Amino acid sequence: MITVYQIKHPPEYMSGFLNILDLSKQLGGEDSDKVLRQLHTTMMHKEPLSPLWKPGVSCIFKKNSPVSEKVPDISTWGGPRLLLNIRAYELLKERIAPEGEFLPITVDGEPMQVFNCLSFAKEKEELCVRKYFQGKPTHELETLYFDGEDVADRYLFMSKLQGGSFLYCSTQFKALVEELGLEGLRFDENLLSPF
């Protein structure tokens, strides 16, 4: 049976931190305002970041909570993206590459890779119930179900009905991460819970 999980960040792990303003300065220099607008558009439409990306992008690990002490092998990074250390990247790159793009980054002086997911899975729309605000549908859902056949052979994906705001994975990806002993992710069967 295929189970889908929302990928989350466990509190005991630190996370890579780089706000969009700092990223736009690193990518754009004097043209950082132009790059900031491009980044917003690119991220909103879930387009590749590679045309804007440059060597030398860097960030730091920060604590998310008082118990955040561990440095992860793999962690969430700014929405539907993952941050992978070199070991995690080498172990996962061939399997997850079809679902997105890799972008080089340095975190606390260590080379790492950002995985930017660009893949959407099919939802079972007849079972998905949207939330409405002032009579208009939002990207928030009351229920979310993915097509089991579509996700059976996939690793990472987003939901179009949610506007690509969250990163999801299959049982296959969860099992692979656990088998490889990669730490830093939490897999939640509640696909809509923000916590």
N, C-alpha and C positions, 0 to 999 in steps of 0.2 A: 504494500500500500504506500502511496506517495503522500508524504506529509509536507506541507509548506510551512516555513518558519519566517518570522520577521527577525532580521539580524539587529541585535542591540549591543550596547556597550555596558559590560558589567562594572559596577562601581569601584571594585578593587583595582582596576587598571587605569593608568593615566591615558590621556588621549593626545594625539597630535593637534596642536592649536595653531591656526593661521586664519585670521579674519580676512574677509574679502578685500578690505581696504589695503592691508599689508600685501596681500597677494597681487593686487593690481599695481602697487608700487614696484614690487619685484619684477613683474612682467612688463610693465610699461614705462618705467622711469619717468621722464618728463611728460609722457603721454598717458600717465596713469588714470586720468579722468576718462579718457577715451576707452582704455582697456577695462576700466570698471564697468562702463556701460555694456561693453561687449561681453564681459563675464556674466553680468546679470542676465542678458539675453540668452547666452549660451547655456547657462545653468537652468534657466526657466524652461527652455525648450528641449533640454536633455540632449544637446548636441555635443560633439567631441570638443574637448578642451585643448587637444594637441596643437591646433593651429595657433593658439595663443601662448602655449607653454614654452618656456625657455630653460636651458640648463641653469643651475644655480639657485632654483627655488628652495627655500629652507623654512623650517618652522621648529617649534620646540614641543616637548611633552609637558603637559600641565595636569595637575590634579583636578579631577571632576568633583571629588568629595574628600572629606577628611580621611577616608580609608583608602584612597587611591595611592597605592605605593608601587605597584608592579608595572613594568614596561611590557607592553603586549608584543607578541609576534605579529598579530594581525588585529586590526581594530577598525571601527567605523570612523569615517572622516567626512564631516560636512554633508550629510544627506546620503544619497545612494552611492557612496564611495567607500572604499576600504584603503587603509594604510598598511602596507606589508613590509616587514623587514626582509633582508636579502634571502634568508632561509625560506621564509614563507613564499616569497616571490618565486624562487627557483622551484619549489615543490608544487606550486599551484598554477604557474603562468600558462602552461600549455592547455590546461583544462578550462580555465576561465577566460582566456584571451578572446574566444569567439563572442563573449557577452559584453565586451567593452574595450577600453584602452588603458595602457599603462603609461604613467607619467613619472619621470624621475624627480625625487625630492630628497633633501638632506634634513634629518631630524636630529637635533642635538649633536650635530657633527657626523652622524651615521648615514650612509646612503640607504635609501628606502625607495619604495614605489607606491604611488597612488594608483588604485584601480578605479577608474571612472566607469560605472556601469551604464551602458547605453541600450540595454536589451529590455524589452517589455514582454511579459507572458500574457497569454490569452486568459481572460477571466470568464467565468460562467455568468454572463451578465444577467441571465434570468433569475439567478440566486442572489445577486448583489443588490443591496438596497442603499440608495443614496440618501444623504441628509440634505435638507432644504433650508435655505435662509431667505426669508421674505419672498417665498414662493419660487426661488430660483435654486437649481441644483448646485451643490458645492463639490469640492474634491473629497469631502469627508463622507465616509460610508458607515452604515450601520452593520452591514455584513459584507464580507469579501470572500469569494471562492474562486480559485484558479482552476483552469481546465487540466485535469490530471494527465491526460495524454500529452498536452503541450509541455508540461514541466517535468515529465518523467525522465528525460535525458538531458536536462539542463541543470546548471549550477546556480547562477545568480540572475535576478531579474527584478523588474519594477512593475507597478500596476498603472496602466493608463488611466483607469478610473480615479486613481488618487493623484494623478498628475506627476507620477514618478517621484513622489516625496520620500518614499521609504524603500529600503533594500530588502528583498526577500530571497530565500534560497530553498532548494529542494532537500529532501532527506539525503540525497547523494552527496551534496556539498557538506552538510553537517557531519555525516559519517566520515568523509575524507579529512576534514579538519581535525576531528577527534582521533582518527587513525594515525595521522601525522604528528599528533601531540602539539598542535599549534594553539597557543593560548591568547585570549583577549576578546573573544566574542561570546555573546549569549544568544541562544536560539529560543524564540518565544513562539509557541503555537497560537497565541492570541495575535492575530494578524493586524488588529486595529488598535491595540493598546499603545499609547505613547510612552508608557513607563516600563 
